[in-house]
Amino acid sequence: MIDKLNIVKNRFDEVNDLIIQPDIISDQKRYVQLTKEYKDLKALMEVREEYMTLSANLDEAKEIIADGSDADMVEMAQMQYDEAKDAIPELEEKIRMMLVPKDPEDAKNAVMEIRAGAGGDEASIFAGDLFRMYEKYCSSKGWTTSVVDTSHGTSGGYKEIILEVNGEDVYGTLKFEAGVHRVQRVPQTETQGRVHTSAATVMVLPEAEEFDVELDMTEVRIERTTSTGPGGQSVNTTYSAIKLHHEPTGMIVSCQDQKSSHKNLEKALKVLRSRLYEIELAKKMEADSEKRKSMVSSGDRSAKIRTYNYSQGRVTDHRINLTLYDLDNIINGDIQKIIDELQLVDNTEKLKMTDEGL
């Protein structure tokens, strides 16, 4: 373990030196990558320091106990030995998890797209419930959310809602939410009291930086229109809404959330870049799929990942067979316990692959 930590320390010292070099600072992409790596390595260095101290304490205690000439010293050394011996295995497991290679995308902000699926008006209402669930969860994490575009359902909720989420390690946390979410309950629109099954699809994209995707603006047609739907005085009076048409892919991105045309364009371009970036990532994941097929990563958007059953008050995540009878709290944003379990399984898989040398 110490040998591995010394290799990490050498890299930390190297990165620490690199991030102050003028040529690195002037290369924005390289500088951002290195500062993120520095932050991760610094956390490992703090744990390394703790591990080295415990190891030194253990060796010192062994020497005193072996000498045995001073009974009081031996008694204190035995306590020190027992304390270090108990703490080291737990710390070693923590270090092993920290040494698992991180996905470089995990530290990025994210773009979430929630769309109503099968189930008509009830699916739109459920999409609205999911949006509020994520909004509350993000708020509890200290992250900021910003709506990019919405398409309202006829009986409430949303046919589609797109939002940006900004904060620390956003994509690495929310990526497990991608897939089909299913709800089983008596809809507000149901008069006979029958339980219906409806669905909504959640997409989570890592927000692409400008240097991640080279977007050729000659291939993007910008359409400016008046905003539609509920709003203030500027709705239907100014040409602030933006619709982007990406000619090579046929992709269309709209944004009308802001009163300013410039801000709407900025947001729409972020979403377009993120969608194009996701296409490239999907190709990479496909190329790597033979090496690692994770049971919790959601490359397949059509995969049913979770069911919210209102009559039984339960939420089931089908990927890891986790069932919690705590629907009220979960739908109100308390989803951390589910994410923790998904991350644990994912990290365990990565650790297994690392141990196997893949």
KERORO-777094 format. One line per 5 residues: number of its first residue (from 1); for each residue x, y, z of N, C-alpha, C. Coordinates in pm, whole numbers, plus 50000, padded with zeros to 5 digits. Example, Ala and Ser with C-alpha at 12.3 -4.5 7.8 and 13.67 -1.06 7.14 Angstrom:
REM residues 2
1 = 51319,49431,50780,51230,49550,50780,51320,49670,50780 ~ 51285,49775,50708,51367,49894,50714,51290,50003,50787
END
This chain:
REM residues 358
1 = 50083,49879,50000,50000,50000,50000,50087,50127,50000 ~ 50195,50123,50081,50283,50241,50089,50349,50268,49954 ~ 50387,50160,49883,50448,50178,49750,50352,50249,49654 ~ 50224,50206,49657,50122,50269,49571,50104,50416,49607 ~ 50101,50444,49738,50082,50582,49783,50202,50669,49748
6 = 50321,50611,49748,50440,50688,49710,50438,50724,49562 ~ 50385,50632,49479,50370,50661,49336,50272,50779,49317 ~ 50163,50775,49394,50063,50884,49388,50127,51015,49434 ~ 50209,51009,49539,50274,51131,49589,50366,51191,49483 ~ 50437,51105,49411,50524,51154,49303,50443,51228,49197
11 = 50326,51173,49163,50240,51238,49066,50184,51369,49121 ~ 50148,51369,49250,50096,51492,49313,50200,51603,49307 ~ 50325,51569,49340,50433,51668,49335,50453,51720,49192 ~ 50441,51627,49096,50457,51664,48954,50346,51761,48911 ~ 50221,51727,48946,50107,51812,48909,50116,51947,48981
16 = 50157,51943,49106,50173,52066,49186,50271,52162,49119 ~ 50374,52107,49056,50472,52189,48985,50418,52236,48849 ~ 50343,52147,48782,50293,52181,48648,50192,52296,48648 ~ 50104,52300,48748,49994,52399,48744,50039,52543,48767 ~ 50168,52559,48798,50218,52698,48811,50305,52737,48691
21 = 50317,52647,48593,50397,52677,48475,50317,52767,48379 ~ 50378,52875,48329,50306,52968,48240,50245,52903,48116 ~ 50315,52805,48055,50263,52744,47934,50141,52657,47964 ~ 50134,52601,48086,50016,52524,48126,49899,52617,48154 ~ 49926,52726,48225,49821,52823,48259,49758,52882,48133
26 = 49838,52899,48029,49786,52958,47904,49706,52857,47821 ~ 49721,52728,47852,49646,52623,47782,49526,52586,47870 ~ 49411,52649,47843,49295,52637,47931,49252,52491,47954 ~ 49247,52415,47847,49202,52275,47859,49294,52195,47951 ~ 49424,52206,47926,49523,52133,48007,49520,52180,48152
31 = 49507,52312,48170,49507,52369,48305,49387,52319,48386 ~ 49269,52317,48324,49148,52270,48393,49164,52123,48431 ~ 49216,52042,48339,49237,51899,48367,49332,51878,48485 ~ 49441,51953,48485,49542,51936,48590,49493,51985,48726 ~ 49417,52095,48728,49366,52145,48857,49265,52048,48917
36 = 49185,51983,48831,49092,51881,48881,49169,51761,48936 ~ 49276,51721,48864,49359,51610,48910,49427,51645,49043 ~ 49473,51770,49053,49539,51817,49176,49444,51805,49295 ~ 49320,51845,49274,49220,51841,49382,49197,51697,49430 ~ 49184,51603,49334,49164,51462,49370,49286,51406,49442
41 = 49405,51438,49391,49528,51387,49451,49552,51445,49590 ~ 49511,51571,49609,49529,51635,49740,49449,51562,49847 ~ 49328,51520,49811,49244,51444,49906,49313,51312,49942 ~ 49377,51249,49843,49451,51125,49867,49574,51149,49954 ~ 49638,51263,49935,49757,51296,50013,49723,51311,50162
46 = 49604,51367,50189,49561,51384,50328,49539,51248,50394 ~ 49479,51154,50319,49458,51019,50371,49592,50946,50383 ~ 49682,50970,50286,49815,50909,50292,49888,50951,50419 ~ 49879,51079,50452,49945,51130,50573,49893,51058,50698 ~ 49762,51039,50703,49700,50968,50816,49749,50823,50821
51 = 49758,50760,50703,49801,50620,50695,49948,50607,50738 ~ 50032,50699,50692,50175,50694,50726,50194,50712,50876 ~ 50115,50800,50937,50123,50823,51082,50083,50697,51159 ~ 49974,50635,51118,49928,50512,51184,50032,50400,51169 ~ 50090,50388,51050,50191,50284,51026,50313,50306,51114
56 = 50354,50433,51124,50469,50467,51210,50438,50437,51356 ~ 50315,50469,51399,50273,50441,51537,50276,50291,51565 ~ 50232,50213,51466,50229,50067,51480,50372,50012,51496 ~ 50463,50060,51412,50603,50013,51419,50667,50053,51552 ~ 50641,50177,51595,50697,50226,51721,50646,50143,51839
61 = 50517,50114,51837,50456,50036,51946,50515,49895,51951 ~ 50535,49836,51833,50594,49701,51826,50733,49698,51892 ~ 50813,49803,51866,50949,49810,51921,50946,49819,52074 ~ 50857,49904,52125,50849,49923,52271,50802,49795,52339 ~ 50700,49730,52277,50648,49605,52334,50755,49497,52330
66 = 50831,49490,52222,50938,49390,52209,51048,49413,52312 ~ 51076,49541,52340,51181,49574,52438,51138,49532,52579 ~ 51016,49574,52618,50954,49530,52743,51020,49575,52870 ~ 51114,49669,52865,51188,49708,52986,51110,49804,53076 ~ 51014,49876,53022,50936,49973,53101,50789,49934,53092
71 = 50734,49888,53205,50595,49836,53207,50494,49943,53168 ~ 50513,50067,53216,50418,50175,53183,50422,50207,53033 ~ 50545,50210,52980,50559,50238,52836,50497,50126,52753 ~ 50515,50004,52798,50458,49889,52727,50306,49897,52726 ~ 50249,49938,52841,50102,49949,52850,50050,50054,52751
76 = 50116,50169,52745,50076,50275,52651,50098,50232,52507 ~ 50209,50161,52486,50239,50113,52351,50136,50011,52304 ~ 50089,49929,52397,49988,49829,52362,49858,49897,52317 ~ 49822,50005,52387,49702,50082,52350,49721,50145,52211 ~ 49842,50199,52190,49872,50261,52060,49870,50156,51950
81 = 49923,50038,51981,49927,49928,51884,49785,49884,51846 ~ 49700,49863,51947,49562,49818,51924,49483,49920,51842 ~ 49504,50049,51876,49433,50157,51805,49473,50160,51658 ~ 49602,50153,51630,49652,50158,51492,49610,50032,51416 ~ 49619,49917,51482,49586,49789,51418,49439,49785,51376
86 = 49351,49846,51459,49208,49849,51426,49177,49948,51314 ~ 49250,50060,51313,49218,50169,51218,49275,50143,51078 ~ 49390,50075,51071,49459,50060,50941,49377,49986,50836 ~ 49314,49871,50866,49237,49800,50761,49125,49884,50700 ~ 49055,49959,50784,48947,50046,50736,49003,50156,50647
91 = 49117,50212,50688,49180,50318,50609,49233,50263,50477 ~ 49286,50140,50480,49335,50078,50357,49222,50058,50256 ~ 49104,50018,50305,48989,50000,50216,48947,50135,50155 ~ 48951,50240,50238,48918,50374,50189,49016,50416,50080 ~ 49144,50388,50102,49247,50425,50004,49228,50346,49875
96 = 49198,50217,49887,49176,50134,49767,49063,50192,49683 ~ 48956,50238,49749,48844,50299,49676,48888,50430,49611 ~ 48970,50508,49682,49015,50636,49628,49112,50618,49512 ~ 49180,50502,49509,49276,50475,49401,49209,50424,49273 ~ 49078,50392,49283,49005,50349,49164,49002,50464,49065
101 = 49041,50442,48939,49043,50552,48840,48907,50619,48827 ~ 48907,50751,48831,48781,50827,48822,48749,50859,48678 ~ 48619,50862,48650,48574,50908,48519,48598,51058,48513 ~ 48675,51107,48416,48703,51251,48410,48579,51337,48391 ~ 48470,51273,48345,48346,51351,48326,48275,51380,48458
106 = 48304,51300,48561,48226,51306,48685,48226,51444,48751 ~ 48334,51518,48737,48345,51648,48803,48266,51758,48730 ~ 48216,51727,48612,48147,51829,48531,48008,51864,48585 ~ 47961,51981,48545,47820,52015,48565,47737,51927,48472 ~ 47605,51934,48484,47522,51844,48404,47404,51918,48342
111 = 47356,51861,48232,47229,51903,48172,47133,51785,48188 ~ 47018,51810,48252,46917,51706,48271,46799,51734,48178 ~ 46750,51629,48113,46633,51641,48027,46531,51538,48075 ~ 46415,51586,48116,46308,51498,48166,46192,51505,48067 ~ 46152,51389,48016,46045,51386,47917,45936,51288,47957
116 = 45811,51330,47940,45698,51240,47964,45701,51127,47864 ~ 45674,51005,47910,45671,50888,47821,45529,50839,47806 ~ 45511,50706,47813,45378,50647,47798,45292,50684,47919 ~ 45166,50714,47892,45074,50744,48002,44999,50875,47990 ~ 45012,50943,47877,44933,51064,47852,44956,51174,47954
121 = 44845,51236,48001,44855,51348,48095,44926,51308,48224 ~ 44900,51186,48270,44962,51139,48394,45113,51132,48381 ~ 45164,51097,48264,45309,51093,48241,45369,51233,48252 ~ 45297,51334,48202,45344,51473,48214,45346,51518,48359 ~ 45241,51479,48434,45235,51514,48576,45352,51449,48651
126 = 45380,51323,48617,45491,51251,48680,45626,51315,48645 ~ 45640,51359,48520,45764,51428,48480,45783,51554,48566 ~ 45673,51621,48595,45679,51738,48684,45720,51699,48825 ~ 45670,51585,48873,45709,51535,49006,45858,51506,49012 ~ 45910,51443,48905,46054,51413,48901,46137,51540,48899
131 = 46092,51639,48821,46163,51767,48816,46173,51828,48955 ~ 46061,51831,49029,46063,51889,49164,46150,51805,49259 ~ 46149,51673,49240,46234,51586,49321,46382,51621,49301 ~ 46422,51636,49175,46561,51669,49148,46596,51811,49192 ~ 46502,51902,49176,46524,52041,49216,46552,52048,49367
136 = 46472,51974,49446,46491,51972,49592,46621,51902,49629 ~ 46653,51794,49559,46777,51722,49587,46898,51811,49559 ~ 46896,51877,49445,47008,51966,49408,47025,52079,49509 ~ 46912,52132,49555,46916,52239,49655,46980,52189,49783 ~ 46948,52064,49823,47005,52007,49947,47155,51986,49934
141 = 47206,51971,49810,47349,51952,49786,47423,52086,49772 ~ 47346,52195,49771,47408,52326,49751,47436,52356,49606 ~ 47374,52278,49514,47390,52302,49371,47285,52400,49323 ~ 47312,52465,49211,47214,52556,49153,47152,52493,49027 ~ 47022,52515,49011,46954,52464,48892,46899,52581,48813
146 = 46899,52567,48683,46850,52673,48595,46775,52608,48478 ~ 46648,52642,48464,46566,52584,48357,46606,52644,48223 ~ 46626,52557,48125,46663,52600,47990,46540,52612,47902 ~ 46454,52509,47905,46335,52510,47819,46229,52419,47878 ~ 46103,52453,47854,45992,52372,47905,45883,52358,47799
151 = 45813,52245,47805,45692,52225,47727,45589,52169,47825 ~ 45490,52248,47857,45395,52213,47964,45293,52108,47918 ~ 45253,52023,48013,45149,51925,47987,45012,51990,47990 ~ 44913,51927,47930,44779,51988,47922,44707,51986,48057 ~ 44746,51891,48146,44681,51883,48278,44780,51904,48391
156 = 44887,51974,48362,44990,51998,48463,45117,51923,48428 ~ 45225,51957,48500,45353,51891,48474,45416,51936,48344 ~ 45498,51850,48286,45572,51887,48166,45577,51772,48066 ~ 45558,51807,47940,45589,51710,47834,45740,51694,47825 ~ 45809,51806,47850,45955,51807,47848,46005,51925,47929
161 = 46112,51902,48005,46178,52013,48075,46328,51986,48075 ~ 46405,52088,48042,46551,52078,48036,46610,52175,48138 ~ 46705,52129,48218,46766,52218,48316,46915,52196,48325 ~ 46985,52302,48361,47129,52294,48390,47146,52277,48540 ~ 47243,52197,48580,47275,52183,48722,47423,52213,48739
166 = 47454,52309,48825,47593,52351,48848,47632,52326,48993 ~ 47751,52273,49012,47799,52246,49147,47920,52154,49142 ~ 47948,52088,49254,48065,52002,49264,48029,51856,49235 ~ 48101,51794,49143,48080,51652,49107,47934,51621,49072 ~ 47873,51711,48995,47731,51697,48963,47705,51577,48872
171 = 47776,51570,48759,47750,51461,48665,47779,51324,48727 ~ 47888,51315,48804,47925,51189,48867,47819,51138,48963 ~ 47737,51230,49015,47630,51193,49108,47500,51164,49034 ~ 47464,51253,48941,47334,51243,48875,47329,51144,48759 ~ 47445,51100,48711,47445,51012,48593,47369,50882,48618
176 = 47360,50842,48744,47288,50718,48777,47137,50733,48763 ~ 47089,50856,48745,46945,50881,48733,46894,50865,48590 ~ 46986,50846,48495,46947,50838,48354,46877,50706,48325 ~ 46764,50714,48256,46689,50594,48220,46539,50620,48233 ~ 46461,50513,48228,46315,50525,48236,46270,50507,48381
181 = 46196,50606,48429,46136,50602,48562,45986,50572,48545 ~ 45937,50479,48625,45798,50435,48610,45720,50465,48738 ~ 45597,50512,48723,45512,50539,48839,45385,50454,48832 ~ 45346,50400,48946,45221,50324,48956,45135,50390,49063 ~ 45025,50450,49019,44936,50519,49114,44803,50549,49046
186 = 44707,50595,49126,44578,50638,49071,44596,50782,49022 ~ 44585,50805,48892,44607,50940,48839,44501,51040,48889 ~ 44541,51168,48892,44447,51274,48928,44330,51278,48830 ~ 44355,51234,48708,44253,51241,48602,44164,51116,48600 ~ 44190,51019,48689,44115,50893,48691,43996,50901,48786
191 = 43878,50875,48735,43756,50885,48816,43716,50751,48879 ~ 43766,50641,48824,43727,50508,48872,43819,50455,48984 ~ 43923,50528,49016,44013,50484,49123,44106,50371,49084 ~ 44130,50355,48953,44216,50246,48907,44363,50291,48904 ~ 44451,50199,48939,44595,50227,48936,44644,50220,48791
196 = 44716,50324,48750,44775,50328,48616,44927,50324,48627 ~ 44989,50277,48522,45135,50280,48512,45175,50380,48403 ~ 45255,50477,48442,45304,50578,48347,45455,50586,48359 ~ 45515,50655,48264,45663,50660,48264,45714,50796,48219 ~ 45836,50824,48259,45908,50943,48213,46054,50904,48194
201 = 46117,50966,48097,46258,50937,48067,46346,51051,48117 ~ 46453,51015,48185,46550,51113,48233,46681,51094,48157 ~ 46731,51200,48100,46864,51199,48037,46955,51290,48118 ~ 47078,51245,48142,47176,51327,48213,47302,51336,48128 ~ 47337,51456,48086,47453,51477,47999,47559,51557,48074
206 = 47687,51520,48059,47791,51606,48117,47796,51736,48038 ~ 47796,51848,48108,47797,51976,48037,47933,51996,47971 ~ 47930,52015,47841,48054,52026,47764,48111,52167,47774 ~ 48241,52173,47801,48311,52302,47795,48334,52336,47647 ~ 48363,52461,47621,48384,52503,47482,48498,52425,47418
211 = 48602,52391,47499,48715,52320,47440,48689,52170,47428 ~ 48576,52120,47482,48543,51978,47468,48486,51949,47330 ~ 48412,52045,47276,48346,52025,47147,48375,52144,47057 ~ 48431,52117,46942,48454,52224,46844,48327,52240,46761 ~ 48250,52340,46797,48122,52363,46730,48141,52462,46616
216 = 48116,52417,46495,48128,52503,46377,47996,52578,46361 ~ 48000,52708,46393,47877,52788,46392,47821,52807,46251 ~ 47901,52777,46148,47846,52785,46011,47749,52669,45987 ~ 47754,52567,46072,47665,52452,46059,47542,52464,46150 ~ 47533,52579,46220,47421,52600,46313,47333,52714,46262
221 = 47206,52682,46237,47112,52787,46196,47037,52837,46320 ~ 47044,52968,46342,46982,53028,46461,46848,53091,46422 ~ 46744,53046,46488,46609,53100,46463,46563,53176,46587 ~ 46528,53301,46569,46480,53383,46681,46329,53402,46669 ~ 46258,53368,46777,46112,53380,46776,46064,53445,46906
226 = 45937,53475,46912,45879,53525,47038,45855,53406,47129 ~ 45864,53430,47260,45840,53324,47358,45694,53284,47359 ~ 45667,53161,47402,45530,53112,47410,45505,53058,47550 ~ 45378,53041,47583,45342,52982,47712,45332,53087,47820 ~ 45318,53044,47947,45301,53139,48057,45425,53224,48076
231 = 45408,53347,48116,45522,53435,48134,45478,53578,48161 ~ 45576,53669,48158,45547,53808,48191,45523,53891,48067 ~ 45558,54019,48078,45528,54114,47971,45604,54086,47843 ~ 45723,54023,47857,45806,54005,47737,45756,53891,47648 ~ 45669,53803,47703,45620,53690,47625,45539,53740,47507
236 = 45571,53684,47388,45502,53718,47264,45522,53862,47219 ~ 45616,53934,47279,45638,54073,47236,45780,54095,47183 ~ 45877,54019,47235,46014,54037,47187,46066,53906,47131 ~ 46157,53917,47035,46215,53799,46971,46333,53748,47054 ~ 46303,53700,47177,46409,53656,47268,46428,53505,47267
241 = 46326,53429,47225,46338,53282,47223,46433,53239,47112 ~ 46510,53136,47142,46611,53087,47048,46583,52942,47012 ~ 46596,52911,46884,46589,52772,46839,46710,52748,46750 ~ 46792,52649,46788,46912,52616,46712,46887,52492,46627 ~ 46926,52496,46501,46917,52380,46411,47060,52340,46374
246 = 47103,52223,46423,47237,52176,46391,47228,52092,46264 ~ 47271,52148,46154,47248,52088,46023,47307,51947,46006 ~ 47431,51918,46052,47487,51785,46028,47411,51671,46097 ~ 47353,51699,46216,47285,51592,46291,47133,51604,46287 ~ 47081,51721,46244,46937,51744,46247,46887,51776,46387
251 = 46977,51795,46481,46942,51823,46620,46883,51963,46634 ~ 46777,51974,46714,46714,52104,46739,46713,52130,46889 ~ 46759,52249,46929,46760,52287,47070,46691,52421,47084 ~ 46597,52429,47179,46524,52554,47203,46553,52607,47342 ~ 46547,52738,47357,46558,52800,47489,46482,52931,47488
256 = 46388,52946,47583,46312,53070,47592,46296,53113,47738 ~ 46378,53054,47825,46361,53078,47969,46400,53220,48009 ~ 46500,53277,47942,46549,53409,47978,46484,53518,47892 ~ 46477,53638,47948,46420,53750,47871,46517,53797,47764 ~ 46647,53772,47789,46749,53818,47696,46776,53715,47588
261 = 46775,53758,47463,46806,53671,47350,46948,53616,47362 ~ 47040,53700,47408,47180,53659,47422,47193,53545,47523 ~ 47124,53558,47638,47132,53454,47742,47067,53324,47695 ~ 46956,53336,47624,46892,53216,47570,46982,53145,47469 ~ 47053,53223,47387,47146,53165,47291,47260,53092,47363
266 = 47311,53155,47468,47420,53096,47547,47378,52962,47607 ~ 47257,52958,47663,47206,52835,47723,47181,52727,47618 ~ 47123,52767,47507,47093,52670,47401,47222,52610,47345 ~ 47326,52691,47331,47454,52641,47282,47517,52541,47380 ~ 47498,52567,47511,47548,52473,47613,47482,52337,47597
271 = 47351,52337,47576,47277,52212,47561,47320,52141,47432 ~ 47333,52217,47324,47375,52158,47196,47514,52095,47210 ~ 47607,52168,47269,47742,52114,47289,47737,51986,47373 ~ 47654,51987,47478,47646,51872,47567,47588,51750,47495 ~ 47490,51773,47408,47432,51661,47332,47532,51604,47232
276 = 47607,51692,47167,47709,51647,47072,47823,51574,47145 ~ 47856,51627,47262,47960,51565,47344,47917,51425,47389 ~ 47787,51412,47422,47736,51283,47466,47747,51178,47356 ~ 47726,51221,47231,47738,51129,47117,47880,51072,47111 ~ 47980,51161,47131,48120,51116,47129,48149,51024,47246
281 = 48093,51058,47364,48114,50974,47482,48050,50836,47463 ~ 47932,50834,47400,47862,50707,47375,47948,50616,47288 ~ 48014,50676,47187,48103,50597,47100,48219,50539,47182 ~ 48273,50620,47272,48384,50576,47355,48339,50464,47449 ~ 48219,50480,47508,48167,50379,47599,48143,50247,47526
286 = 48097,50259,47402,48073,50138,47322,48205,50067,47295 ~ 48308,50146,47268,48440,50088,47241,48497,50020,47365 ~ 48461,50076,47483,48512,50020,47609,48421,49913,47668 ~ 48308,49888,47605,48205,49803,47667,48252,49660,47691 ~ 48340,49612,47605,48390,49476,47625,48479,49469,47748
291 = 48541,49582,47780,48629,49585,47896,48549,49597,48024 ~ 48444,49677,48020,48369,49698,48143,48222,49721,48113 ~ 48138,49630,48158,47993,49646,48142,47932,49665,48280 ~ 47905,49788,48316,47853,49816,48450,47704,49792,48457 ~ 47660,49734,48567,47517,49707,48585,47441,49834,48623
296 = 47513,49939,48664,47442,50059,48708,47457,50178,48614 ~ 47553,50172,48522,47563,50284,48428,47448,50274,48328 ~ 47395,50390,48291,47274,50390,48208,47303,50436,48068 ~ 47377,50356,47992,47400,50390,47852,47274,50371,47771 ~ 47188,50277,47815,47064,50248,47743,46951,50334,47798
301 = 46909,50432,47719,46805,50524,47767,46670,50457,47783 ~ 46652,50343,47716,46521,50276,47722,46512,50180,47840 ~ 46620,50168,47918,46621,50074,48030,46534,50127,48144 ~ 46444,50041,48194,46360,50079,48309,46446,50066,48433 ~ 46472,50178,48499,46565,50174,48612,46495,50179,48747
306 = 46377,50242,48755,46317,50262,48888,46165,50270,48880 ~ 46099,50215,48983,45953,50221,48992,45912,50289,49123 ~ 45816,50380,49112,45761,50451,49228,45616,50402,49245 ~ 45592,50320,49345,45459,50261,49366,45392,50332,49484 ~ 45288,50412,49452,45226,50496,49554,45138,50417,49651
311 = 45066,50316,49602,44976,50242,49691,45054,50167,49798 ~ 45175,50123,49766,45258,50052,49863,45363,50142,49928 ~ 45371,50266,49884,45467,50361,49942,45611,50318,49921 ~ 45638,50250,49809,45774,50197,49790,45837,50249,49662 ~ 45969,50249,49665,46050,50283,49547,46149,50169,49526
316 = 46153,50116,49404,46243,50005,49373,46338,50045,49262 ~ 46468,50031,49287,46567,50049,49181,46601,49911,49127 ~ 46565,49887,49001,46573,49752,48944,46716,49709,48912 ~ 46808,49803,48901,46946,49766,48864,47017,49692,48976 ~ 46985,49731,49102,47054,49668,49216,46954,49601,49311
321 = 46829,49586,49264,46724,49521,49345,46709,49585,49483 ~ 46712,49717,49484,46697,49792,49609,46553,49840,49622 ~ 46486,49806,49732,46349,49852,49757,46345,49927,49888 ~ 46292,50049,49884,46278,50133,50004,46132,50171,50021 ~ 46080,50153,50141,45942,50194,50169,45944,50334,50230
326 = 45981,50429,50147,45998,50568,50191,45966,50663,50077 ~ 45860,50633,50004,45830,50707,49881,45811,50856,49906 ~ 45739,50893,50013,45710,51035,50038,45837,51118,50047 ~ 45935,51068,50124,46060,51142,50138,46141,51141,50009 ~ 46142,51028,49941,46221,51017,49817,46167,51111,49711
331 = 46037,51113,49689,45979,51199,49585,45992,51347,49624 ~ 46025,51371,49752,46050,51509,49798,46199,51541,49801 ~ 46277,51460,49729,46418,51496,49709,46519,51416,49787 ~ 46474,51325,49875,46569,51249,49957,46614,51124,49881 ~ 46694,51144,49777,46738,51031,49693,46884,50994,49717
336 = 46949,51059,49813,47091,51033,49836,47118,50888,49871 ~ 47027,50827,49951,47051,50688,49993,47052,50593,49873 ~ 46969,50623,49771,46968,50539,49650,47097,50560,49573 ~ 47137,50686,49557,47259,50719,49483,47381,50658,49551 ~ 47384,50662,49685,47497,50603,49759,47511,50455,49728
341 = 47398,50383,49725,47402,50239,49696,47450,50213,49553 ~ 47403,50294,49459,47444,50279,49319,47593,50307,49302 ~ 47642,50412,49369,47784,50446,49361,47870,50337,49424 ~ 47821,50278,49534,47895,50171,49600,47912,50051,49507 ~ 47803,50012,49441,47809,49899,49348,47902,49931,49232
346 = 47890,50053,49179,47973,50093,49066,48121,50094,49103 ~ 48152,50150,49220,48292,50156,49265,48348,50016,49293 ~ 48263,49928,49347,48306,49790,49374,48341,49720,49244 ~ 48260,49744,49139,48289,49686,49007,48420,49739,48952 ~ 48440,49871,48965,48564,49932,48915,48684,49876,48991
351 = 48668,49859,49123,48777,49808,49205,48812,49666,49165 ~ 48710,49587,49136,48732,49449,49094,48811,49446,48962 ~ 48772,49536,48869,48841,49544,48740,48987,49588,48760 ~ 49008,49682,48852,49143,49731,48880,49229,49618,48937 ~ 49170,49543,49031,49243,49432,49094,49277,49323,48993
356 = 49190,49309,48891,49214,49207,48788,49311,49258,48681 ~ 49346,49387,48696,49442,49445,48602,49383,49479,48468 ~ 49246,49503,48464,49183,49538,48336,49171,49688,48325
END
